Amino acid sequence: MSNGVALLVADNQGIYIPKIFAMNLADAWEDIVQEDLEILKEGPENHMYWDVWSDMMSFTHHVDSEGNKWYLWQDGDLWAVCPDLMNDEEYEEFFGEPRT
């Protein structure tokens, strides 16, 4: 597909995708509150799980060694996306709408 897209967790992990992210991938990402990670590590049984995940999806990012800023995107699978590395066609194919 694109250099601006990387699969992090496949959708076959279902409701445990946020937990898997918290336990295995979060160290590489910024703007994460430690208390939020602990909630996600507890799993979907915690009543704050989905609210915390929603917030994390909105605010978390990763800056790679080349200075590119990556964001989380979940549409079934959990992806790391860097729109700046996508051309317009790739952007529209991935997000389903033209770049504005």
N, C-alpha and C positions, 0 to 999 in steps of 0.2 A: 504494500500500500504506500505508505509515506514515511519519510524520516521523522515526521512530526507526530507519530503515533506509536505507542508501545503498549502491548497487552500486559497488565499487571496480574489480574486474577480472572479466571474464566467463570462464566455464569453458572457452570455446574456446581459451584460452591454455594449458590443461592443466598439465603439469609445470613450466611457466615462470611460473606465477602468483607464487610467492615471489620470483623474480628480478625480475619486473616491479614488484612492490611495493617491493623494495629500491631499485631504480633510479629509480623515478618518484614514489613516494608516502611513503616512510619519513620524510622530513624533517618532516612534520606530526604524527608520532607520538612518544610518550615511552617511556622505559625500554627503549631499543634500544642494544645494545652495538655499537660500531663494528666490531669484529672479526666479529660475526655478520653485519652488513650486507655485509661484504666476501665472506664465504662465500656468501651468497645471490646476490650479483652474479656469482660464478663460474658459477653454475648447477648443475643436478642432477648434473653430473659430479663435483662435490666430495662426498666420502663423508660429510661432516657436514651437507649441505644439508637433509635432512628433519628431523634432530634439532634443528637451529637453528630451522627454520621452526616446528616444534612448540612450542619454547620461546617463540618470538616471539608465536605465537598466544595463549599463556597469559598473557604478562606485559605486552604492549604495549597502550597505550591512548592516546586523544586527548581532550583537553578543549577543547571549542569555546568561542567567544567569549561564550556565555551560561552557561558553567560546566557544561555537560552532558558526562558522561564516556562516550566511545564505545570499543567493543572490536572486535577483529577476529573474524569468524565465517566459516568456509569450509565450504560444503556444495555442492560443485561450484564455483559462483561465489564470489568473495571479497567479503564485505560488511563495512561498518562498521555496527555496531548500538549503539543506545542504548536499553536496556530501559526506562529511566525515561520515555522519550517515547512508549512504546507503551501503548495501553490493553490490558486483559486479553485481549480477543478477538484483537487484532493479535499479541500475544505468543504466544498458543497457536497461531495460524495459522503464524507464522514458525518457532517452535522445535518445534512438534509436541507440546507438553505444556503443561498449565496452569501459570500462575505460582504459585510456592509462597511 
